[in-house]
Amino acid sequence: MSDLTSLKVPAEVRDRFAAAAKVRGVTVRALLDQLSREVADTALMEQAARQMSQLHDSDPGAWNDYLAEGRDWEEGTVEPLGA
């Protein structure tokens, strides 16, 4: 079993989580787990977008190389229509 901890939140926050969990048919613990994963994934995607924007702005040549590599990879993975 994983380690557990407690978290103090205002009663209104607890009640909103409980209501949302009930609508979804899950426990509050499961809802918090799901939401925390979504928030972590979103943060990683935002970080990647910032880094890509920084590359685009700071090194146009490297940005073009990145795009070309993506196109090459995509062309290599697309199955021909007649196959």
N, C-alpha and C positions, 0 to 999 in steps of 0.2 A: 504494500500500500504506500502511496506517496505521502510525503510530509504535508500536513495541513497547517494552516495559519488562520487567524481571524482578521477581519477587516472592519473597522468602524466607519460606517456611513450614516448619514441622516436617515431617519425612518422613511422619509418620502422617497429617497433613492432606493432603499431596500424594497419598498412597496412597488415602485415602478419595475424593478427587476423581477419581482415575484409575479406581477401581472403579465409582463412580457413572456416570462417562462411558461406561465399557465396557458397563454394563447398558443404558444409554440408546442406545447405538450412535452416540455422538458423540465428538469429541475433547474433551480437557480444556479447551482454549481455547474451544470452542463452549459447553461446559457453563458455564464461568465467565461467558461473555457472557450466556447465558440467565439465570443466577442473578442476575447484577448488575442486569439489567433488571427482574427480578421484585422484587428488593429496592428498587430505586429507585421502582417503581410503588407498592409497598406503603407506602413512606415518604410518597409524595405523598397516597395515600388516607388514611393516618393523620393527616397534617397537615390535610387537608380535614375530616376528622371532628372534630378538635379545634377547628377554626375554626367549624364548624357548632354544636358544643356551646357554644362561647363566645358565639356570636350568640344561641342559644336562651336562655342564662342571663342575658346582659347586656341584651338588647333584645327582649323578647317580641313587640312590635309588628312589628319588622323580621323576626323569625322567622316570624310569621304571614303577612306579605307574601311572604316567600320560598316558603312552602308553597303559598299561593294562586297564585303565578306558576307554580309547578311543575304544579299541577292544571290551570290554564288551558292551559299548553303541552301537557300530556298529552291533554287533551280535544280540542285542535286537531289532534293527530297520529293519533288513533285513528280507523280507518276504520269506519263503521257496518257492523253485521253483514249487513244486506241489500244492501250495495253489490256 
